[in-house]
Amino acid sequence: MIVCLEKDAGDWIVSITDTGLGITPEDLPHIFRRFYRAADARSDTGHGLGLSLASSIAASHETSIEVESTPGKGSCFRVRFAAAAMIIHPAPDGAAVVS
């Protein structure tokens, strides 16, 4: 898994890329629906809530989640944060905390 932070046209983008099974084109439009589980994931444990929760949290913070996926090669999820909506707080140790 690779996690990256980059700036694009004033926005910040966090991308999470894996080299897993990937998501089929048929399943891709549905993965953010509550309780949706692709046919090949139904034998695994879980309830199909993770991505729907992530999407709801993103929407409540006025961000978006995009996904690109290739079956057999993996997926890349991108969360785009509008720079205008971000507040940077200095932390005691000199680091910055973004909210």
QUISULUR-V206224 format. One record per pair of residues at least 24 apart in sequence whose ideal C-beta (glycine too) atoms are under 7 Angstrom apart, sorted by the first residue. I is the first residue (numbers start at 1). J is the second residue. D is the distance in Angstrom with one decimal. If there is no record, write none. Layout:
i->[I,I]
j->[J,J]
d->[D,D]
This chain:
i->[10,11,11,11,11,12,12,12,13,13,13,14,15,15,15,16,17,17,18,18,19,19,20,20,22,22,22,22,22,22,22,23,23,24,28,28]
j->[83,80,81,82,83,81,83,86,78,79,80,79,76,77,78,77,74,76,74,75,73,74,74,75,69,70,71,72,73,74,75,69,75,71,67,69]
d->[4.5,5.3,6.2,5.5,5.6,4.6,6.3,6.9,5.4,7.0,5.2,4.8,5.8,6.9,4.7,4.9,6.6,4.3,4.8,5.8,6.9,4.2,5.1,6.7,4.8,5.1,4.1,5.6,5.4,5.5,5.9,3.9,5.8,5.3,6.9,6.2]
